[in-house]
Amino acid sequence: MSSAHTFTATLHLFEDNLWFYHFLVPNPIAEQLLSGPNGRRVLCTLQGSQTYHCSLMPDGLGGWFVNVNQQIREKLMLHDGSP
């Protein structure tokens, strides 16, 4: 059985060349998702309209984030700092 988690996050730009735009996932939600049958693989829906397959990625500081690609950012007109 799948369950949905809703939260508001801000889009951020990493300051390196490995990853680019991402949003942080609150740890309590990340922990619930990680303990589920799909592990790090999740479906994200941004602004209630754009759903895509993605993966929870560790931030190296004990938190988790999800990448947002250029196509999605352009379609939703998102930029660094967008809610």
N, C-alpha and C positions, 0 to 999 in steps of 0.2 A: 504494500500500500504506500503510495507516495503522499507527501504532505508539502504544502506550499508555505514558504516563509516570506514575509513582506517586510522590507526595511528601506530606509532612505539613505543613500550614500552620495558622496561627492566624487566626481571623476578627477583623477590625478594623473600627472605625467611623471614617469620615473626620470631620474636625472642620469640615466646611463643608456647605452645603445642596445641592451639585451631585450628589455621589455619597454613598452611605451605607455599607453593609456590603460588605466585600471581603476577599479574601485575596491575598497576594503570591505570584507564581509565580517560582521560582528562575530566575535569568538563563540558565543553561545550557539548561534545559528550554524557556524562552520562545524562545530563539534557534533551537532545533531546530524548534519549532512554527511560528515565523514564516517559516522557510525552506521549509516544506511547501507543498503545493498549495492549501491553504485560507487561507493567510496568518494573519490574526488570529482567524478563526472557528474555534472548537474545541468539543468536547463535554466537559463536566466531569461527573464522578460524585463526589458527596460521601457520605462514610461508607458507601460501597459499595452505596448503595440509590437515591440520587436523581440521575438523569442529566438534564442540560439543556444546550441550545445557549447558547453565550456567546461573548464576544470578549475577547481579550487587550487590555488598555488600558494606555497608557503612564502611568507615575506622575510624569513630569516630572523625574525624578532618574536616569534611565537604567534603571529597573526596569519591571516589568509587574505588573498585577493583574487579577483577575476579580471582577466584582460578584456578589453573592448577594442575590436578592430576598426580600421579606418572606414570601411563600408558602413558599418553600423553608426559610427560617430557622425559621418556625413549625412546619412539618412535622417538621423534624429537631431542634427545640428548641435552636437555636443562638443565641448571644448574643455580644457583644463579648468577645473572649478565648477563645472556644471553639476547641479544636483541631480 
